[in-house]
Amino acid sequence: EAAGHVLKDRRIVADDIPALRATVGQWIADPGIDVVITTGGTGFTGRDVTPEALMPLFEKHIDGFSAIFHQLSYSKIETSTIQSRAIAGLANGTPVFCLPGSSGACATGWDRIISHQLDAGYRPCNLVELMPRFRE
């Protein structure tokens, strides 16, 4: 748990579209869950189905997340960043971030992007200040 953040649930879910969609569907329906972060399943193999499972839940895509994630990843792993389909979107007014499964990619996504956007003091702006309006 990061400072100021409380982990409400954590699950290991099979690389299965209905199972992934059902699990995240439960989380985005829970008013006590503000953000969902998934890891793994964003590559190109047959079992990498996280984007296919979760994109249909998105009302809006957070395209900037993927763009910045790839920019930051490029500085570490260069062109190998093309092997990731890291995505994010709003689902039932809940931000959902889908990170690759590698520990380095998770650290990049959390340390360099997500943690800042979940910090109400981060400037010039952050997702926290917008969250009350996501379900308008």
N, C-alpha and C positions, 0 to 999 in steps of 0.2 A: 504494500500500500504506500502510495506517495503522500507526502504531507498535504493534508486537507482533503484527500480523496479516500473514500471508503469503498472497498470491494464488497459488493452485495452478493454476487454469484460468480462462479467459475465452473466451466464444464469442458470436458474433452468430448467432442462430437465427431462421429464418423464423417468421412468425406462423402457425404450423401446429401443431395439437394433437398429432399423433403425434411431430413433431420436437421440440417443447418437452418433452413427457413423456419421450421417449427420452434427451434430453440431461440433464435433471434426474435421471432414473432412474439414469444412469451415475454422476452425482456423489453421490447419496445412498447408492449401493452402495460407494463408495470410502471405506474407513476413514480415509484421510488427509485427508478433507474434513469439517470440523466444522460449517460453515454454508454455505448457498446463498443468494445474493441475486440476484434477477432485476429487470430494469428494463424497463418498457414492456408494452403489451398489457393494461392493466388498465382501459381505458376502455369505451365503449359501441359503438364502431363494429364493423362486421362482422369486421374482422381482429383485434380485441382479444379474444384467446382464452386469455390466460395463466391466469386463474382456472379456466376450464373444463379446461385441460390439466393443471393441477397439483393441484387440490383432490382428485381421486380418489387421489392419492398420499399424502394426509395421513391419518395415524392419529388425530391430534388437531389441532384448530384453535387458533391463538393469537389468540382474539377480541380481546383487549386491544390487540394491535398495531394493528388496524384502527381501533378506537375512539380510541386516543391519536393515531394518525396524522391522523385526521379533525379531532380537536380542535386539534391544532397547525396543521394546514393552514387551518382556519377562521380562525385569527388572522391569517393572511397573505392568503388568497384568498377569504375569506368563503364564501358559499354555493356557489361553484364547486367546492368540495371534494366535492360530491355526484357529480361526474363521474368520480371515482376508485373503483375496486374493489380498492384495496390490501388484500392479505391476507397471512396467515402461518400456518404450521402445522408440525407435526413429521411428517416423512416418513422412515421407516426410522430413527427416532431422531435425525434431522438437522433442525435448524431451517431452514425455507425462508421467506424474506421476499420478497414480490412487490411491488415499488415501481412507481409510475407512471414513465413515461419522461422527464418533464420534469426538467431539472437542479435546479430549485427543490424539486420533490417528492423527488428522490433525496437532496438535501442535508438536507431536513427529516427524512426517514426515517433516514438514517445518523447525522447530527449529534445529533439530539434523542432517538432511541430505540435503534437497533441498536447503535451504538458503546458506549453505556452498558451494554447488556445483555451485550456481549461483553467487558466489562472486569471481571476478577475482583475488583477493588477497589471496584467500584461498590456503594454501600449505599443502601437496606437489603438488597437482594438482587440477584442477576443470574443470567442463564442459564448462565454458565460453571460455577458451583458445582453446577448440576443436571445438566449434560451427561452425566456418568458414569452417571446413572440413567435416561436417556431410553430406553434399550433394555431395561429390566427387564421 
